[in-house]
Amino acid sequence: MNTLKTSKDFSNVFDGGKKFITATSIFFYLKTSSGDGRLGISVSRRVGNAVQRNKIKRIVRNIFRFFSPKGFDVVVLCRRGEVFNMSTFARDFLKFWKKVY
């Protein structure tokens, strides 16, 4: 799985892409000409301590491994307040995926 690494990559998706809001996260996505999909994850410190933030990032990466977004750059901003686990994020990701495709 390829990742968005630089702030320029993130800015391109934020500025030129579209947004989809769910209970657990906000998805920013941008259709790209390259065949590979790339993922960027942002989890604020307000979401929890380092252990919780890393767990959320692992969950997001795991879901994206199953549904690798070919031809899209996707940035996931995780929101606080909602219980974040594999099943709730998978549900919200499938809503996002149906809208994109």
PyMOL commands that set and color helices and strands:
alter all, ss='L'
color gray80, all
select helices_A, chain A and resi 7-16+45-47+50-66+86-100
alter helices_A, ss='H'
color red, helices_A
select strands_A, chain A and resi 2-3+18-21+25-31+38-43+72-78
alter strands_A, ss='S'
color yellow, strands_A
deselect
rebuild
show_as cartoon
